[in-house]
Amino acid sequence: MGRHVVFTHPICRACHRHHTARDSDGEPGVCSRCRSRSTGLPRWAWKLTPMACLKCKKGFCKTARNQVYCSPDCRPSKHSITHGQAETFHIDGMTPAEYAFMRIMADRGIRLTFIGRNGKRFFLNGTHYRPDFQQDPHTYIEVCGTRQAYHANKAKWALFRTHYPMLSLKVVRPDGTEI
């Protein structure tokens, strides 16, 4: 009894070899090796093609396949979005819940100061706590994006209120309602 090998990969029309789906990102039925031989250009030739920025019309060479702007300054979004620690997105250093809260409060005419990483720290039993926003010198605001985050941090907020009774701490949802 002989073993039969069944290939599930497509066969290249030019060289008649099996190739994977990721090799056939251009012309269907032709592997990347044969495609680069026929055009005379390597697969990464898109990096060498000069392009005009959609906003400022300056010429630049791409660093990513779908890039259409020459720099972050030309992108339509004026806010920098980073993918940081704990696999969350940050907009200008804020979580999406904090950013939404700040925008809602700005629409209501309430001016807040985002404390971020460089704001005042409050020390609590060997650790420290930094609220999200400061409304006035004695009022701090913590934005709680999820119900799980609220329950995980209840003890920390209670400790803050006992250690600093002269300060007010408001825990709010991203829409501005107090919890």
C-alpha positions as CSV (number, residue, x, y, z in Angstrom):
1,M,0.0,0.0,0.0
2,G,1.5,3.3,-1.0
3,R,0.9,6.6,0.7
4,H,-0.8,9.3,-1.3
5,V,0.2,12.9,-0.6
6,V,-2.6,15.4,-1.2
7,F,-1.5,19.0,-1.7
8,T,-4.0,21.7,-0.8
9,H,-1.8,24.5,-2.0
10,P,-2.4,25.9,-5.5
11,I,0.0,25.2,-8.4
12,C,1.8,28.0,-10.1
13,R,1.0,28.3,-13.8
14,A,4.6,29.2,-14.7
15,C,6.8,26.8,-12.7
16,H,4.1,24.2,-11.8
17,R,5.2,24.2,-8.1
18,H,2.9,24.3,-5.2
19,H,2.9,27.6,-3.3
20,T,1.1,29.0,-0.3
21,A,-1.7,31.5,-0.3
22,R,0.7,34.2,1.1
23,D,2.9,33.8,-1.9
24,S,0.1,34.6,-4.3
25,D,-0.6,38.2,-3.2
26,G,-0.5,39.5,-6.8
27,E,-1.6,37.8,-10.0
28,P,-3.7,34.8,-9.2
29,G,-2.2,31.4,-10.2
30,V,1.4,32.7,-10.2
31,C,3.8,32.3,-7.2
32,S,5.8,35.3,-6.0
33,R,9.1,33.9,-7.4
34,C,7.7,33.7,-11.0
35,R,5.9,37.1,-10.6
36,S,9.2,38.8,-9.6
37,R,11.0,37.2,-12.5
38,S,8.4,38.3,-15.0
39,T,8.4,41.9,-13.9
40,G,12.1,42.1,-13.0
41,L,11.2,43.7,-9.7
42,P,11.5,42.1,-6.2
43,R,8.4,41.6,-4.1
44,W,9.2,44.6,-1.9
45,A,9.4,47.0,-4.9
46,W,6.5,49.0,-3.5
47,K,8.9,50.5,-1.0
48,L,10.9,52.0,-3.9
49,T,8.0,53.6,-5.7
50,P,7.9,57.3,-5.0
51,M,4.4,58.6,-4.1
52,A,2.8,62.0,-3.5
53,C,1.3,62.7,0.0
54,L,-2.5,63.1,-0.2
55,K,-2.4,66.2,2.0
56,C,0.8,68.2,1.3
57,K,1.6,66.6,-2.2
58,K,5.3,66.1,-1.2
59,G,7.0,63.1,-2.6
60,F,8.0,60.3,-0.3
61,C,8.8,56.5,-0.3
62,K,6.5,54.2,1.6
63,T,7.4,52.4,4.7
64,A,4.2,50.5,4.8
65,R,2.2,49.0,1.9
66,N,-1.0,51.0,2.7
67,Q,0.7,54.3,3.5
68,V,-0.7,57.4,1.8
69,Y,0.6,60.3,4.0
70,C,4.2,61.3,4.3
71,S,4.2,61.9,8.1
72,P,1.9,61.7,11.1
73,D,1.4,65.5,10.8
74,C,-0.4,65.1,7.5
75,R,-2.7,62.3,8.7
76,P,-6.3,63.6,9.2
77,S,-6.4,62.5,12.8
78,K,-4.7,65.1,14.9
79,H,-4.4,62.8,18.0
80,S,-1.6,60.3,18.3
81,I,-2.9,56.8,18.9
82,T,-0.4,54.4,20.4
83,H,-0.6,50.7,21.3
84,G,1.0,50.4,24.7
85,Q,1.3,48.3,27.8
86,A,-1.5,46.0,28.7
87,E,-2.6,45.8,25.0
88,T,-4.8,48.9,25.2
89,F,-5.0,51.8,22.9
90,H,-4.2,55.3,24.1
91,I,-5.2,58.6,22.6
92,D,-2.9,61.4,23.6
93,G,-1.9,59.3,26.7
94,M,-5.5,58.7,27.7
95,T,-7.5,55.5,27.5
96,P,-10.6,55.7,25.2
97,A,-12.9,56.0,28.2
98,E,-10.9,58.9,29.6
99,Y,-10.7,60.6,26.2
100,A,-14.5,60.3,25.7
101,F,-15.1,61.7,29.2
102,M,-12.8,64.7,28.6
103,R,-14.6,65.4,25.2
104,I,-18.1,65.2,26.8
105,M,-17.1,67.5,29.7
106,A,-15.5,70.0,27.2
107,D,-18.8,70.0,25.3
108,R,-20.6,70.8,28.5
109,G,-18.1,73.7,29.2
110,I,-16.4,72.0,32.2
111,R,-12.7,72.4,32.1
112,L,-10.6,69.5,33.4
113,T,-6.9,68.9,33.7
114,F,-5.7,65.5,32.7
115,I,-3.1,64.3,35.2
116,G,-1.7,61.5,33.2
117,R,1.7,60.0,34.2
118,N,3.2,63.2,35.4
119,G,0.6,64.4,37.8
120,K,0.4,64.4,41.6
121,R,0.7,61.0,43.3
122,F,-1.1,60.1,46.5
123,F,0.7,57.5,48.7
124,L,-1.5,54.8,50.2
125,N,0.0,52.1,52.4
126,G,3.2,51.5,50.5
127,T,1.7,52.1,47.0
128,H,0.6,55.2,45.2
129,Y,-2.5,56.3,43.3
130,R,-2.9,58.9,40.7
131,P,-6.5,60.0,39.6
132,D,-7.3,60.7,36.0
133,F,-8.4,64.3,36.1
134,Q,-8.3,67.3,38.4
135,Q,-11.3,69.7,38.3
136,D,-10.2,72.1,40.9
137,P,-7.5,72.0,43.7
138,H,-9.6,69.8,45.9
139,T,-11.6,67.7,43.4
140,Y,-10.2,64.7,41.6
141,I,-12.1,62.6,39.0
142,E,-11.5,58.9,38.2
143,V,-13.0,57.6,35.0
144,C,-14.1,54.0,35.2
145,G,-14.6,52.4,31.8
146,T,-15.9,49.0,32.8
147,R,-17.8,47.4,35.6
148,Q,-14.9,45.0,36.2
149,A,-12.5,48.0,36.6
150,Y,-14.9,49.6,39.1
151,H,-15.1,46.5,41.3
152,A,-11.3,45.9,41.1
153,N,-10.5,49.4,42.3
154,K,-13.2,50.0,44.9
155,A,-10.8,49.3,47.8
156,K,-8.2,51.6,46.5
157,W,-10.7,54.5,46.2
158,A,-12.0,53.8,49.7
159,L,-8.4,53.9,51.0
160,F,-7.8,57.2,49.2
161,R,-11.0,58.7,50.8
162,T,-9.8,57.7,54.3
163,H,-6.2,58.9,53.9
164,Y,-7.2,62.2,52.2
165,P,-10.6,63.3,53.7
166,M,-10.0,66.9,52.7
167,L,-10.0,66.0,49.0
168,S,-13.0,64.9,47.0
169,L,-12.8,62.0,44.6
170,K,-15.6,61.4,42.1
171,V,-15.8,58.0,40.3
172,V,-17.6,58.5,37.0
173,R,-18.5,56.6,33.8
174,P,-17.2,57.8,30.4
175,D,-20.6,59.6,29.8
176,G,-20.1,61.7,33.0
177,T,-22.6,60.0,35.3
178,E,-21.3,59.3,38.8
179,I,-21.1,55.8,40.0
